[in-house]
Amino acid sequence: MHNYLDFEKPVADLDSQIIELKRIGGDENSLDVSEDIQRLETRSRDALAELYRKLSPWQKTQVARHADRPHCVDYLARLVTDFTPLAGDRYFAEDHAIIAGFGRFRGQSVAVIGQEKGDDTQTRLKHNFGMARPEGYRKAVRVMDMAERFAIPVVTLVDTAGAYPGLGAEERGQAEAIARSTQKCLALRVPLVALVIGEGGSGGAIAIAAANRVLMLEHAIYSVISPEAGASILWHDSARAKDVAQAMKITAQDLKGFGVIDEIIEEPVGGAHRDPTVAIDRAGDRIAAALAALTPMSGDALRQERREKFLAIGRDLKV
């Protein structure tokens, strides 16, 4: 049984009818309801496809945050073999919000850095809901330094509402750590591919996403601030998050048009959470293609291309 979002109620109602008919049909003395089930299943699929053809930015935000959406650990489990995580920033502590280490992606050695939200109460608390402290970004820099030293490409998986804004994080240099991580991304002399798998929130996301190729799942979001926080600042009313989501242009489709991202990866109908295997495999194919295009380039060429890419964002926009 799926966890349905508010706007998916028409599909939820149809699926409930299907479940009830299957229960009735399971009785050997009951009427044959197979045709009714087939008809309702077709209606459910069509209704779901129609809903997802015209999602609003706020609805995409809900999909990007869906509790069942595949997270960093799911991508690692399916795409990366022999993964060896590294812990700690060599300064203060280990930050579980960022998973970083080395493994093999389709036979190629890679460094992987990803933000992990967790999928239940225990893991969400462990990973701080994907909101990294300074230690997480310093760990990311440490892994990028190692990857550069051994000429290993870097793949990052972005999924965070933003960097952790707590007092301790600020006291330990949160802003400086984010800036150092962003700087390291831009200066890397190895291929860097970033994939936004859920939420890409503010500096907490860009710190590991200033890449040669920025890929984004179809229903992911990427923004300078969350819609709720933006509404609180503009109108002192977080309930107007829908309006802010529309105004900020946070969807993959808008960002592709602005040149902020390079490619949109199609999700299964109903979102990545309805068929995680297909979604992850599609993402793996596009990461592989990006790495294949970047690997032959020299370190200087990779850095220069990255620099030009980010300097060009917004230059041709007509306001």
Number of C-alpha atoms within 10 A of each C-alpha: 7 9 12 13 13 10 12 16 11 14 21 19 11 19 20 12 16 20 13 13 17 15 11 15 16 13 10 8 8 10 10 14 15 12 9 14 20 12 12 17 17 13 15 19 16 13 16 18 15 13 18 17 11 10 14 15 25 19 20 23 23 18 24 27 20 17 15 17 19 22 24 23 18 15 20 20 11 13 18 23 16 12 19 14 14 15 19 17 19 11 10 11 14 19 23 26 28 28 25 27 22 24 20 16 21 13 9 13 19 23 26 30 28 29 30 27 28 22 17 12 9 10 14 16 15 16 20 19 23 30 24 28 29 28 26 29 28 24 27 33 25 19 23 29 16 15 23 18 11 10 17 20 23 26 26 26 29 32 31 29 26 22 24 20 13 10 9 12 17 15 10 14 14 25 17 14 23 26 17 17 27 22 15 19 27 23 19 23 24 26 30 31 25 27 29 29 33 31 27 29 22 17 21 29 30 22 24 31 27 24 30 28 23 22 27 30 26 23 29 30 32 31 21 17 19 23 25 18 16 20 20 16 11 11 12 12 13 16 13 17 19 17 15 23 25 14 11 17 16 25 23 26 18 16 19 16 11 16 18 18 25 16 19 21 21 16 21 18 17 18 23 26 22 17 15 19 16 15 23 22 14 17 23 19 13 17 19 16 11 19 20 12 10 19 16 11 15 13 17 13 14 22 22 15 17 21 16 11 18 15 10 11 13 11 9 9 9 5 3
